[in-house]
């Protein structure tokens, strides 16, 4: 199929040069869509990963749109609720950090609104190593209301599932777990962050859940090479 026969839509005053170049890009975008589908299918077909070595004890921050409350203990196994899949994002906000990671915060700014949709299909939680009160205060300043926030300050989850490195420096890992016959198994981690990036590229291991970059990638100037989101503008 030729690029010209993909569709008949045009826009006001566009040149033939633009349409020819746009059609070539459209072919590339279609192939990218196909590749995304192939990778997603390959990800879904992974065999079970390792069984969790313990039923980690977290401290849950509590409802963000309600009154402040004492953090309550919650076990790893309880996070699934009535779902068989758990998505857990490790948020870079350790007790030694002066402030929360701006990039993680940017991601969670968007996911706060999406979380209620995600939770229709899979349980979704956000895990940080700071004490619960500190996590809650950051969430309050951002206006988050729906994220389920957990503190891992008193367990080893971060070290086991790459929410920190061997120096205890926080890292932004996305992990997926599945529950089978009462046992919890690791399914997938955003391991692309451990693979050397091409020259001039960031790891981009969590870009698929970060709408900021997808919007900027659609612009003539792109995402740029030195701009990053900040906590305040």
C-alpha positions as CSV (number, residue, x, y, z in Angstrom):
1,X,0.0,0.0,0.0
2,X,1.3,3.4,-0.9
3,X,1.4,6.3,1.5
4,X,-1.0,8.2,-0.7
5,X,-3.7,5.6,-0.3
6,X,-3.6,5.4,3.5
7,X,-6.3,8.2,3.8
8,X,-7.7,11.2,2.0
9,X,-7.6,13.8,4.8
10,X,-5.7,17.1,4.2
11,X,-5.5,20.4,6.1
12,X,-5.9,24.0,4.9
13,X,-3.1,25.4,2.7
14,X,-0.7,22.4,3.1
15,X,1.8,22.0,0.4
16,X,2.4,18.9,-1.7
17,X,5.9,18.7,-0.1
18,X,4.3,18.7,3.4
19,X,1.8,16.0,2.4
20,X,4.4,13.7,0.9
21,X,6.7,14.1,3.9
22,X,3.7,13.6,6.3
23,X,2.7,10.4,4.4
24,X,6.1,9.0,4.9
25,X,5.9,9.8,8.6
26,X,2.5,8.2,8.7
27,X,3.9,5.0,7.4
28,X,6.6,5.1,10.2
29,X,3.9,5.9,12.8
30,X,1.9,2.9,11.7
31,X,4.9,0.7,11.9
32,X,5.6,2.1,15.4
33,X,2.0,1.2,16.4
34,X,2.5,-2.3,15.2
35,X,5.8,-2.6,17.0
36,X,4.2,-1.3,20.2
37,X,1.6,-4.0,19.9
38,X,4.2,-6.7,19.2
39,X,6.2,-5.6,22.3
40,X,3.1,-5.5,24.5
41,X,2.1,-9.1,23.3
42,X,5.7,-10.3,24.1
43,X,5.5,-8.7,27.5
44,X,2.2,-10.4,28.2
45,X,3.6,-13.7,27.2
46,X,6.5,-13.7,29.7
47,X,6.6,-16.7,32.0
48,X,6.1,-16.1,35.7
49,X,9.0,-14.3,37.3
50,X,10.3,-15.1,40.8
51,X,8.0,-15.6,43.7
52,X,8.1,-12.8,46.3
53,X,10.3,-13.7,49.2
54,X,8.2,-12.1,51.8
55,X,4.8,-10.4,52.4
56,X,6.2,-6.9,52.8
57,X,4.7,-4.7,55.5
58,X,4.0,-1.2,54.3
59,X,2.5,1.9,55.9
60,X,-0.4,3.3,54.0
61,X,-0.6,7.1,53.9
62,X,-4.4,7.1,53.8
63,X,-7.1,8.8,51.8
64,X,-5.6,12.0,50.4
65,X,-9.0,13.7,50.0
66,X,-9.9,13.1,53.6
67,X,-8.7,14.3,57.0
68,X,-5.2,13.5,58.0
69,X,-5.0,10.1,59.7
70,X,-2.4,7.9,61.3
71,X,-0.8,5.7,58.7
72,X,-2.0,2.1,58.9
73,X,-0.1,-1.1,58.2
74,X,-0.9,-3.0,55.1
75,X,0.7,-6.2,53.8
76,X,1.9,-6.7,50.2
77,X,-0.7,-9.4,49.6
78,X,-3.5,-7.1,50.7
79,X,-2.6,-4.5,48.0
80,X,-4.2,-6.7,45.3
81,X,-7.7,-6.3,46.7
82,X,-10.0,-8.3,44.4
83,X,-7.6,-8.1,41.5
84,X,-4.9,-10.6,40.4
85,X,-2.5,-7.9,39.1
86,X,-0.7,-5.2,41.0
87,X,1.1,-2.3,39.4
88,X,3.6,-0.6,41.7
89,X,5.5,2.6,40.9
90,X,8.6,3.3,43.0
91,X,8.6,7.1,43.7
92,X,12.0,8.8,44.3
93,X,11.4,10.3,47.6
94,X,13.8,8.9,50.2
95,X,14.2,10.2,53.8
96,X,17.6,11.8,52.9
97,X,16.3,13.7,49.9
98,X,15.6,17.4,50.5
99,X,12.5,17.2,48.2
100,X,10.7,14.8,46.1
101,X,12.0,14.0,42.6
102,X,10.4,16.5,40.1
103,X,10.3,13.9,37.3
104,X,8.5,11.3,39.4
105,X,6.2,14.1,40.6
106,X,5.4,15.0,37.0
107,X,4.5,11.4,36.2
108,X,2.3,11.1,39.3
109,X,0.6,14.4,38.6
110,X,-0.9,12.7,35.6
111,X,-1.5,9.3,37.1
112,X,-3.4,10.8,40.0
113,X,-6.3,11.4,37.6
114,X,-5.8,8.1,35.7
115,X,-5.6,5.9,38.8
116,X,-9.3,5.5,39.2
117,X,-9.5,4.2,35.7
118,X,-6.5,1.9,36.1
119,X,-8.0,0.4,39.3
120,X,-10.9,-1.0,37.3
121,X,-8.5,-3.4,35.7
122,X,-5.5,-3.7,38.1
123,X,-4.6,-2.5,41.5
124,X,-2.2,0.5,41.4
125,X,0.0,1.8,44.2
126,X,2.8,4.3,44.6
127,X,5.7,3.4,46.9
128,X,8.2,5.8,48.5
129,X,10.8,5.3,51.2
130,X,10.0,8.5,53.2
131,X,7.9,8.4,56.3
132,X,4.1,8.5,55.7
133,X,3.6,12.0,57.0
134,X,6.3,13.4,54.6
135,X,4.7,11.6,51.6
136,X,1.3,12.9,52.5
137,X,2.5,16.5,52.8
138,X,4.1,16.3,49.3
139,X,0.8,14.8,48.0
140,X,-1.1,17.7,49.6
141,X,1.1,20.3,47.9
142,X,0.5,18.7,44.6
143,X,-3.3,18.4,45.0
144,X,-3.3,14.6,44.6
145,X,-6.5,13.0,45.7
146,X,-6.7,9.5,44.3
147,X,-3.3,7.9,44.4
148,X,-2.8,5.0,46.9
149,X,0.5,6.0,48.5
150,X,2.6,3.7,50.6
151,X,5.8,4.1,52.7
152,X,8.5,1.4,52.4
153,X,10.6,3.0,55.1
154,X,10.4,-0.1,57.3
155,X,10.8,-2.9,54.8
156,X,13.2,-4.1,52.0
157,X,10.9,-3.8,49.1
158,X,12.9,-0.9,47.4
159,X,16.1,-2.9,47.5
160,X,14.5,-6.1,46.2
161,X,12.5,-4.5,43.3
162,X,15.0,-1.7,42.2
163,X,13.4,1.2,43.9
164,X,16.9,2.0,45.0
165,X,20.5,1.0,44.1
166,X,23.2,-0.6,46.2
167,X,24.0,2.8,47.6
168,X,20.4,3.3,48.8
169,X,19.9,6.0,46.2
170,X,16.3,6.1,45.0
171,X,15.4,5.0,41.5
172,X,12.1,5.2,39.6
173,X,11.1,1.6,38.9
174,X,7.8,0.4,37.6
175,X,7.0,-3.2,38.6
176,X,4.1,-5.5,37.9
177,X,3.1,-8.4,40.1
178,X,0.6,-11.2,39.7
179,X,-1.1,-13.4,42.3
180,X,-1.6,-17.1,41.5
181,X,-3.0,-19.6,43.9
182,X,-2.4,-17.3,46.8
183,X,1.2,-16.7,45.9
184,X,2.7,-13.5,44.6
185,X,5.0,-13.5,41.5
186,X,7.0,-10.8,39.9
187,X,5.8,-10.2,36.3
188,X,7.7,-7.3,34.8
189,X,10.0,-4.4,35.7
190,X,11.0,-1.3,33.7
191,X,14.5,-2.8,33.2
192,X,15.3,-0.6,30.2
193,X,16.8,1.8,32.7
194,X,19.7,-0.7,33.3
195,X,20.5,-0.9,29.5
196,X,22.9,1.6,28.0
197,X,21.0,4.4,26.2
198,X,21.8,5.5,22.7
199,X,23.8,8.7,22.5
200,X,21.8,11.7,23.5
201,X,18.9,9.7,24.9
202,X,17.5,9.3,28.4
203,X,16.7,5.7,29.6
204,X,13.1,6.4,28.8
205,X,12.1,3.3,30.7
206,X,8.9,4.8,32.0
207,X,8.1,7.1,29.1
208,X,5.0,5.1,28.2
209,X,3.3,6.2,31.4
210,X,4.6,9.8,31.2
211,X,2.3,11.9,28.9
212,X,4.6,15.0,29.2
213,X,7.1,13.7,26.7
214,X,4.6,12.3,24.3
215,X,3.0,15.7,23.9
216,X,6.4,17.4,23.4
217,X,7.5,14.8,21.0
218,X,4.6,15.9,18.7
219,X,6.0,19.4,18.5
220,X,8.6,20.8,16.0
221,X,11.1,21.5,18.9
222,X,10.5,18.1,20.5
223,X,11.4,17.4,24.2
224,X,14.7,19.3,23.9
225,X,18.1,18.1,25.3
226,X,18.4,19.9,28.6
227,X,14.9,20.8,29.8
228,X,13.4,18.8,32.7
229,X,10.2,19.4,34.7
230,X,10.5,21.1,38.1
231,X,8.4,21.2,41.2
232,X,7.7,24.9,40.8
233,X,7.5,27.3,37.8
